[in-house]
Amino acid sequence: CLPNPCGNGGTCVPQPGDYSCSCVDGYSGSNCEIDIDECATNPCMNGGTCIDDVNQFTCNCADGFSGDRCQNDIDNCTTNPCMNGGKCFDGVNSFTCACAAGYTGDTCETDIDDCASNPCMHGGTCTDGVNSFSCACADGYTGDICDTDIDDCALNPCKHGGTCTDGVNQFTCNCADGFTGDICQNDLCLPNPCANSASCSPVVDGYKCICAPGYTGQLCEIDIDECASNPCLNGGTCTDGVNSYTCACEAGYTGDTCGTDINDCDPNPCMNGGTCTDGVNSFTCACVDGYTGDTCGTDIDDCATNPCMNGGTCIDGVNSFTCACVAGYTGDTCDINDCNPNPCLNGGTCTDGVNSFTCTCVAGYTGDTCTTDINDCDPNPCMHGGTCIDGVNQFTCNCT
């Protein structure tokens, strides 16, 4: 054992005819020359790197592990890295955060902008919250995202039966006939704009005045001139009234419009059967024969012209006279002698006498008035059996 053959602090133990080495921990071999490799069994876990030493080893652990043998997974959640209520899940040299609603980021450090998608409609202003947002709606809209147009007609703002049409933060009123104003508050017929007791009637976009008889104009302010059409006839003078007129008629006419010629023939002024013809404020009489004068009051003297001839005496009548004829005359005016008309026929000549006449007949006729054709065949002048044919103051023989 001298010198000591055992290396690395080994103790030499004499043996009969030999020695043995009692090695210190960490060495082996007959002379303790071998450094035992404590890393040979791969004592370092989880990917740790083993560094051999004398009778020991050390482990250089991979990230995320600790312990003599790297057997411990380091709890990366120990420091509570997840913010804003996030839940930490440990990994190997890492952690993951399950963020509370409304947050994001590796450590839930970021408040998610719930306004990023512009959820507020119709111009609403978005205010971000935690996993929420609120909308300040533009006038006229409501609802969580300002999606509801407020019904401005809900309260029936239009008066007097007007129809409400909803707009955005406004409404319009379609007013019933006769009303106007933003909310149809104005009754166009109150106070009554129509004059002269006219009735006010609503119409589209306004009103209409229903005029009392005799008036016209938009407001019935004009008294209709009933005289404008010259209703008074025959020169009558018209005086206008309200829905009326009066006529001052010229002499000879009467009636509402002076259309009636006053009948100056009633009662009949014409006397003695005269026929009255009415005129204008006058009359004329057509007198029956025998009368004259404006009213036929005068009996015409039919004897004034001495109509009775040959000394006859005239007696006046009505449109007539009679003649008392002296002997030998007759006829209405005693103008007839016995030869007028000629009583002698067949060309006979009349000679008047006193209350008589005589006829001088032409050859071939005879009788008081020459009515008889003298038979020139009597006696028969035709000889030797000829047939006599009588003529006027002659004959002809039809001989055998």
Beta strands, then each sheet from edge to edge (+ up, - down):
strand 1: 11-15
strand 2: 18-22
strand 3: 27-28
strand 4: 34-35
strand 5: 49-53
strand 6: 56-60
strand 7: 65-66
strand 8: 72-73
strand 9: 87-90
strand 10: 95-98
strand 11: 103-104
strand 12: 110-111
strand 13: 125-128
strand 14: 133-136
strand 15: 141-142
strand 16: 148-149
strand 17: 163-166
strand 18: 171-174
strand 19: 179-180
strand 20: 186-187
strand 21: 199-203
strand 22: 206-210
strand 23: 215-216
strand 24: 222-223
strand 25: 237-240
strand 26: 245-248
strand 27: 253-254
strand 28: 260-261
strand 29: 275-278
strand 30: 283-286
strand 31: 291-292
strand 32: 298-299
strand 33: 313-316
strand 34: 321-324
strand 35: 349-352
strand 36: 357-360
strand 37: 365-366
strand 38: 372-373
strand 39: 387-390
strand 40: 395-398
sheet 1: 1+ 2-
sheet 2: 3+ 4-
sheet 3: 5+ 6-
sheet 4: 7+ 8-
sheet 5: 9+ 10-
sheet 6: 11+ 12-
sheet 7: 13+ 14-
sheet 8: 15+ 16-
sheet 9: 17+ 18-
sheet 10: 19+ 20-
sheet 11: 21+ 22-
sheet 12: 23+ 24-
sheet 13: 25+ 26-
sheet 14: 27+ 28-
sheet 15: 29+ 30-
sheet 16: 31+ 32-
sheet 17: 33+ 34-
sheet 18: 35+ 36-
sheet 19: 37+ 38-
sheet 20: 39+ 40-
end
